[in-house]
Amino acid sequence: MHQKLVKRFSFFGRIIIVVFFVSIASWLQKIESYDIQKDLIDLNLIASIRGEPTKYTFKDQSVYSNTIGWLDKNRPELSNLRRTARGEIFDWLKNQGLSSNLAFRLAGKEPQSDSQTIPFYFIQFVDRKSDTDLTSQIKLVSFGSVNEVIDKLDSLATPTNIICVKKLNIDSLPELPPDIFNDRRATKELAVSLFGNELSVRLRRIYRNAPIQTMPDKFFFPVETELVVGPSYIELKTPSSPLNIFLIKLYQSDERKRYLRKTYGHMPIGEAQKIIADSLTQAYKRISILGFSFSTRKFPFAVVFFCLISLIATLLILRRPWLMRKTDSFDNQSDSKMEEPDSLLYGSIYLRAFIWIVLPVVSIFAAIPIIPITINEQILIYSSGAIIFLLGCTTVIISKDL
């Protein structure tokens, strides 16, 4: 009879140990799901810029106006010099026969009195290393790999190099052909743009029903410029977007980008997103351990059930009066008939406390699912954990005389 009860005693201890290892396995799967979830967030983040151009053009008025606004706020003295040069160019064009009303009509705007509103581009984006113009370079990547989209992120999140007109040499302005703006037979397109250290004035005349159109008139003259390191393209495109904070943070994390390249680099970004989303969906629904599948929502209740049954059964065994008597025959039987693992269990109160208190409580918290659970389920799990803790403490106290 005694030997049978001892086997039952150790049997329930082993159940707690097995439940603990299964719970730890589910906890490791949950941690992996958190990592995968972070991967999906980062891939969704960089996918948001998939359809954007690798470099922006001033034809996007938001980029132009936001760049001017940034210069006004951060480099007001340079911005004032730019405005002065704009006014000088506008006065020069008027002296060549361009009226204010014509200038605004050419620019697609209503006539106004303020010459500073005419959209002459006195700033330019450049690559400092190669000193090449990036203002008009546009390349779309709509369905690229993860590597390609990360390359685009590096391009769009890099601080921009802005060249701004600082001073205009009035004496260097050329004389334009007479009546160049007064040809009423043609529709005119006017553009004033900065190219490196030269300012370009481009006038194109388009004649209706003409078999051959004339080449645009272009005039270049040197200007004094200053190079300014400004915000990234994505910040100039949508400065108030909350995504910019996360995009810039991801751009600055070389370690995170290396991980994404190594793990998903050659996969199409859409396919990578789908695979991760499917894995997360499966992780939310089921836990798979050694070929067995459990519901993530019901698993913690199963852990609670086995821990409660094991501790209650152990407590009932310890409450038997004959088991608590200290007799020589009991000690002799313990030494001769109990197996080595059972001797270890009975021999150390610290080991018993670890098995009956620590392992069940840790198992319950490790089994809490990744999916949100209701308040009632939380109360039930946490209250069960408290009861199991008290049962474990009671079991250890009763067993101190073993």
C-alpha positions as CSV (number, residue, x, y, z in Angstrom):
1,M,0.0,0.0,0.0
2,H,2.8,2.4,1.0
3,Q,4.8,1.8,-2.2
4,K,1.7,2.4,-4.3
5,L,1.0,5.7,-2.7
6,V,4.6,6.8,-3.2
7,K,4.3,6.1,-6.9
8,R,1.1,8.1,-7.0
9,F,2.9,10.9,-5.2
10,S,5.7,11.1,-7.7
11,F,3.3,10.6,-10.6
12,F,1.5,13.9,-10.0
13,G,4.9,15.6,-9.6
14,R,5.9,14.4,-13.0
15,I,2.6,15.7,-14.5
16,I,3.4,19.2,-13.2
17,I,6.9,18.9,-14.8
18,V,5.5,17.8,-18.1
19,V,2.9,20.6,-18.1
20,F,5.7,23.1,-17.3
21,F,7.8,22.0,-20.3
22,V,4.7,22.1,-22.6
23,S,3.9,25.6,-21.4
24,I,7.4,26.8,-22.0
25,A,7.2,25.4,-25.5
26,S,4.0,27.4,-26.1
27,W,5.7,30.5,-24.6
28,L,8.6,30.1,-27.0
29,Q,6.1,29.9,-29.9
30,K,4.5,33.1,-28.6
31,I,7.8,34.9,-28.5
32,E,8.5,33.8,-32.0
33,S,5.0,35.1,-33.0
34,Y,5.9,38.5,-31.5
35,D,9.1,38.6,-33.6
36,I,7.1,37.6,-36.8
37,Q,4.6,40.3,-35.9
38,K,7.4,42.9,-35.8
39,D,8.6,41.6,-39.2
40,L,5.1,42.1,-40.6
41,I,4.9,45.6,-39.2
42,D,8.2,46.6,-40.8
43,L,7.3,45.1,-44.1
44,N,4.0,46.8,-44.1
45,L,5.8,50.0,-43.3
46,I,8.3,49.9,-46.2
47,A,5.5,48.6,-48.5
48,S,3.8,51.9,-47.9
49,I,6.5,53.6,-50.0
50,R,6.5,51.0,-52.7
51,G,4.6,53.1,-55.3
52,E,6.6,56.3,-54.5
53,P,9.2,57.6,-56.9
54,T,12.8,57.1,-55.7
55,K,13.4,60.8,-56.1
56,Y,10.8,63.5,-56.1
57,T,10.4,66.3,-58.6
58,F,9.3,69.9,-58.1
59,K,6.3,69.2,-60.3
60,D,4.9,67.9,-57.0
61,Q,4.0,71.2,-55.5
62,S,3.9,69.8,-52.0
63,V,7.6,68.9,-52.1
64,Y,8.5,72.3,-53.5
65,S,6.4,74.3,-51.0
66,N,7.5,72.1,-48.0
67,T,11.2,72.6,-49.1
68,I,10.7,76.4,-49.2
69,G,8.9,76.2,-45.8
70,W,11.8,74.3,-44.3
71,L,14.3,76.9,-45.7
72,D,12.2,79.7,-44.3
73,K,12.2,78.1,-40.8
74,N,15.7,76.8,-40.6
75,R,17.7,79.0,-42.9
76,P,15.8,82.3,-43.0
77,E,18.8,84.4,-44.2
78,L,19.4,82.1,-47.2
79,S,15.7,82.1,-47.9
80,N,15.6,85.9,-48.0
81,L,18.6,85.9,-50.4
82,R,16.7,83.5,-52.6
83,R,13.6,85.8,-52.6
84,T,15.8,88.7,-53.6
85,A,17.2,86.8,-56.5
86,R,13.7,85.7,-57.6
87,G,12.6,89.4,-57.6
88,E,15.6,90.4,-59.7
89,I,14.9,87.7,-62.3
90,F,11.2,88.7,-62.4
91,D,12.2,92.4,-62.9
92,W,14.7,91.3,-65.7
93,L,12.0,89.3,-67.4
94,K,9.6,92.3,-67.2
95,N,12.3,94.5,-68.8
96,Q,12.5,91.9,-71.6
97,G,8.8,92.3,-72.3
98,L,7.2,89.8,-70.0
99,S,4.2,91.3,-68.2
100,S,3.1,90.2,-64.7
101,N,-0.2,89.0,-66.0
102,L,1.5,87.0,-68.7
103,A,3.9,85.4,-66.2
104,F,1.0,84.2,-64.1
105,R,-0.9,83.0,-67.1
106,L,2.1,81.0,-68.2
107,A,2.4,79.6,-64.7
108,G,-1.3,78.6,-64.7
109,K,-2.1,81.1,-62.0
110,E,-4.4,84.1,-61.6
111,P,-2.7,87.5,-61.9
112,Q,-1.4,88.8,-58.6
113,S,0.8,91.7,-57.6
114,D,3.4,89.7,-55.5
115,S,6.2,88.5,-57.8
116,Q,7.4,86.1,-55.1
117,T,4.5,83.7,-55.8
118,I,5.6,83.0,-59.4
119,P,6.9,79.4,-59.3
120,F,10.5,79.9,-60.5
121,Y,12.6,77.0,-59.1
122,F,15.6,78.6,-57.4
123,I,16.4,75.4,-55.4
124,Q,17.6,72.0,-56.6
125,F,18.2,68.5,-55.1
126,V,21.7,67.1,-55.8
127,D,23.8,64.1,-55.0
128,R,26.8,65.6,-53.1
129,K,29.1,62.7,-54.1
130,S,28.5,62.9,-57.9
131,D,27.2,66.5,-58.0
132,T,24.4,65.3,-60.3
133,D,20.8,66.7,-60.5
134,L,18.3,64.4,-58.7
135,T,15.3,66.8,-59.0
136,S,13.9,65.2,-62.1
137,Q,15.0,61.6,-61.6
138,I,11.9,59.4,-61.1
139,K,11.9,55.6,-60.9
140,L,8.9,53.6,-59.8
141,V,9.1,50.3,-58.0
142,S,5.6,48.9,-57.8
143,F,6.3,45.2,-57.4
144,G,9.8,44.8,-56.2
145,S,11.6,42.4,-53.8
146,V,12.1,43.3,-50.2
147,N,15.7,44.3,-51.1
148,E,14.5,46.7,-53.7
149,V,12.0,48.3,-51.4
150,I,14.6,48.7,-48.7
151,D,16.9,50.3,-51.2
152,K,14.1,52.7,-52.0
153,L,13.7,53.4,-48.3
154,D,17.4,54.3,-48.1
155,S,17.0,56.6,-51.0
156,L,13.9,58.4,-49.7
157,A,15.0,58.6,-46.0
158,T,18.5,59.9,-46.6
159,P,18.9,63.6,-45.7
160,T,18.7,65.7,-48.9
161,N,21.3,68.0,-50.3
162,I,19.7,71.2,-51.4
163,I,21.3,73.8,-53.6
164,C,19.8,77.2,-53.2
165,V,20.4,80.4,-55.2
166,K,22.2,82.9,-53.0
167,K,23.2,85.7,-55.2
168,L,22.5,86.8,-58.8
169,N,24.9,88.8,-60.9
170,I,22.7,91.3,-62.6
171,D,25.4,92.2,-65.2
172,S,25.5,88.6,-66.4
173,L,21.9,88.5,-67.4
174,P,21.7,88.4,-71.2
175,E,19.5,90.3,-73.6
176,L,16.6,88.2,-75.0
177,P,15.5,88.4,-78.6
178,P,13.0,91.3,-79.2
179,D,9.3,90.5,-78.9
180,I,10.0,86.9,-77.7
181,F,7.0,87.1,-75.4
182,N,4.6,88.9,-77.8
183,D,4.1,86.2,-80.4
184,R,0.3,85.8,-80.3
185,R,0.2,82.9,-82.6
186,A,1.8,80.5,-80.1
187,T,1.0,79.1,-76.7
188,K,3.9,79.7,-74.4
189,E,5.5,77.6,-71.7
190,L,7.9,79.4,-69.4
191,A,10.3,77.7,-66.9
192,V,13.1,79.2,-64.7
193,S,15.1,76.5,-63.0
194,L,18.4,76.0,-61.3
195,F,21.0,73.6,-62.7
196,G,24.1,73.4,-60.5
197,N,25.6,76.9,-60.6
198,E,23.6,78.0,-63.6
199,L,20.1,79.4,-63.9
200,S,18.1,78.3,-66.9
201,V,15.4,80.4,-68.5
202,R,13.4,78.2,-70.9
203,L,10.6,79.5,-73.2
204,R,8.8,77.2,-75.5
205,R,6.4,78.4,-78.1
206,I,3.8,75.9,-79.3
207,Y,2.0,76.8,-82.6
208,R,-1.4,75.2,-83.3
209,N,-1.7,73.0,-86.4
210,A,2.0,73.5,-87.2
211,P,3.7,70.4,-88.7
212,I,7.0,71.3,-87.1
213,Q,7.4,72.9,-83.8
214,T,10.3,75.2,-83.0
215,M,12.9,74.2,-80.4
216,P,12.6,75.9,-77.0
217,D,14.6,79.0,-76.4
218,K,17.1,78.4,-73.5
219,F,19.3,80.9,-71.8
220,F,21.8,80.1,-69.1
221,F,23.8,82.4,-66.8
222,P,25.9,81.7,-63.7
223,V,24.6,82.3,-60.2
224,E,26.1,82.0,-56.7
225,T,24.6,79.1,-54.7
226,E,24.9,77.4,-51.3
227,L,24.6,73.8,-50.4
228,V,22.3,72.9,-47.5
229,V,21.7,69.5,-45.9
230,G,17.9,69.3,-45.5
231,P,15.3,66.7,-44.4
232,S,14.6,63.5,-46.3
233,Y,12.3,63.2,-49.2
234,I,9.6,61.5,-47.3
235,E,9.6,64.3,-44.7
236,L,9.4,66.9,-47.5
237,K,6.6,65.0,-49.2
238,T,4.4,64.6,-46.1
239,P,6.0,66.4,-43.1
240,S,3.0,65.8,-40.8
241,S,2.6,62.0,-41.5
242,P,3.1,59.8,-38.4
243,L,4.6,57.1,-40.6
244,N,7.7,59.3,-41.1
245,I,8.9,58.7,-37.6
246,F,8.8,54.9,-38.0
247,L,10.3,55.1,-41.5
248,I,13.2,57.2,-40.4
249,K,13.7,54.9,-37.3
250,L,13.8,51.9,-39.6
251,Y,16.2,53.6,-42.0
252,Q,18.6,54.4,-39.1
253,S,18.6,50.8,-37.9
254,D,21.2,49.1,-40.0
255,E,20.9,45.9,-38.0
256,R,17.1,45.7,-38.6
257,K,17.5,46.3,-42.3
258,R,20.2,43.6,-42.5
259,Y,17.9,41.1,-40.8
260,L,15.0,41.9,-43.2
261,R,17.4,41.5,-46.2
262,K,18.8,38.2,-44.9
263,T,15.4,36.7,-44.0
264,Y,13.1,38.0,-46.8
265,G,15.5,39.9,-49.2
266,H,14.8,38.1,-52.5
267,M,11.1,37.5,-51.9
268,P,8.5,39.8,-53.5
269,I,7.4,42.0,-50.7
270,G,3.7,41.1,-51.3
271,E,4.5,37.4,-51.0
272,A,6.6,38.0,-47.8
273,Q,3.7,39.9,-46.3
274,K,1.2,37.1,-47.1
275,I,3.4,34.3,-45.7
276,I,4.0,36.2,-42.4
277,A,0.3,37.1,-42.1
278,D,-0.7,33.4,-42.7
279,S,1.8,32.3,-40.0
280,L,0.5,34.9,-37.5
281,T,-3.1,33.8,-38.2
282,Q,-2.2,30.2,-37.5
283,A,-0.3,31.2,-34.3
284,Y,-3.3,33.1,-33.1
285,K,-5.6,30.1,-33.5
286,R,-3.5,27.0,-32.6
287,I,-0.4,26.0,-30.7
288,S,1.5,23.0,-32.3
289,I,3.8,21.0,-30.0
290,L,5.3,17.7,-30.9
291,G,2.7,17.1,-33.6
292,F,-0.2,17.9,-31.2
293,S,-2.3,21.0,-31.8
294,F,-4.1,23.0,-29.0
295,S,-6.4,26.0,-29.1
296,T,-4.6,29.0,-27.9
297,R,-7.6,30.3,-26.0
298,K,-8.3,27.0,-24.2
299,F,-4.7,25.9,-23.6
300,P,-4.2,28.0,-20.3
301,F,-7.4,26.5,-18.8
302,A,-6.0,23.0,-19.6
303,V,-2.8,24.0,-17.8
304,V,-4.8,25.2,-14.8
305,F,-6.8,22.0,-14.7
306,F,-3.8,19.7,-14.7
307,C,-1.9,21.8,-12.1
308,L,-5.0,21.9,-9.8
309,I,-5.6,18.2,-10.1
310,S,-2.0,17.3,-9.4
311,L,-1.6,19.6,-6.4
312,I,-4.9,18.6,-4.9
313,A,-4.1,14.9,-5.3
314,T,-0.6,15.5,-3.8
315,L,-2.1,17.3,-0.9
316,L,-4.6,14.5,-0.2
317,I,-1.8,11.9,-0.2
318,L,0.2,14.1,2.2
319,R,-2.8,14.5,4.5
320,R,-2.9,10.7,5.2
321,P,-1.9,10.3,8.9
322,W,0.2,7.2,8.3
323,L,2.4,9.1,5.8
324,M,3.3,11.8,8.3
325,R,4.6,9.4,11.0
326,K,8.3,9.3,11.5
327,T,9.1,5.7,12.0
328,D,12.2,3.7,11.3
329,S,10.3,1.3,9.1
330,F,9.1,4.2,7.0
331,D,12.6,5.5,6.6
332,N,13.9,2.0,5.7
333,Q,11.2,1.5,3.2
334,S,11.9,4.9,1.7
335,D,15.5,4.1,1.3
336,S,15.0,0.7,-0.1
337,K,11.9,0.9,-2.2
338,M,11.7,4.4,-3.6
339,E,13.4,5.1,-6.9
340,E,16.2,7.7,-7.1
341,P,14.0,10.5,-8.6
342,D,11.5,10.0,-5.8
343,S,14.3,10.2,-3.2
344,L,15.4,13.5,-4.7
345,L,11.8,14.8,-4.6
346,Y,11.3,13.8,-0.9
347,G,14.8,14.7,0.2
348,S,14.8,18.5,-0.5
349,I,12.1,20.9,0.6
350,Y,13.5,23.4,-1.9
351,L,13.0,21.1,-4.8
352,R,9.5,20.3,-3.6
353,A,8.8,24.0,-3.4
354,F,10.1,24.5,-6.9
355,I,7.9,21.7,-8.3
356,W,4.8,22.5,-6.4
357,I,4.9,26.4,-6.3
358,V,7.2,27.8,-9.0
359,L,6.5,25.4,-11.9
360,P,2.7,25.6,-11.8
361,V,2.6,29.4,-11.5
362,V,5.2,29.9,-14.3
363,S,3.3,27.4,-16.4
364,I,0.1,29.3,-16.1
365,F,1.6,32.7,-17.1
366,A,3.6,31.0,-19.9
367,A,0.4,29.6,-21.3
368,I,-1.5,32.9,-21.6
369,P,-2.2,33.3,-25.3
370,I,-1.0,36.0,-27.7
371,I,-4.6,36.8,-28.7
372,P,-6.6,39.2,-26.5
373,I,-8.7,37.4,-23.9
374,T,-11.8,38.7,-22.2
375,I,-11.8,40.3,-18.7
376,N,-13.7,37.3,-17.3
377,E,-11.1,34.9,-18.8
378,Q,-8.3,37.0,-17.3
379,I,-10.0,37.0,-13.9
380,L,-10.5,33.2,-14.1
381,I,-6.8,32.5,-15.1
382,Y,-5.3,34.9,-12.5
383,S,-7.5,33.7,-9.7
384,S,-6.7,30.1,-10.6
385,G,-3.0,31.0,-10.5
386,A,-3.5,32.5,-7.0
387,I,-5.3,29.3,-5.8
388,I,-2.6,27.1,-7.2
389,F,0.1,29.2,-5.5
390,L,-1.7,28.8,-2.2
391,L,-2.2,25.0,-2.7
392,G,1.5,24.7,-3.6
393,C,2.6,26.6,-0.4
394,T,0.2,24.4,1.7
395,T,1.6,21.3,0.2
396,V,5.2,22.3,0.8
397,I,4.4,23.2,4.5
398,I,2.7,19.9,5.1
399,S,5.6,18.0,3.5
400,K,8.3,19.6,5.6
401,D,8.4,16.7,8.0
402,L,9.1,14.2,5.2
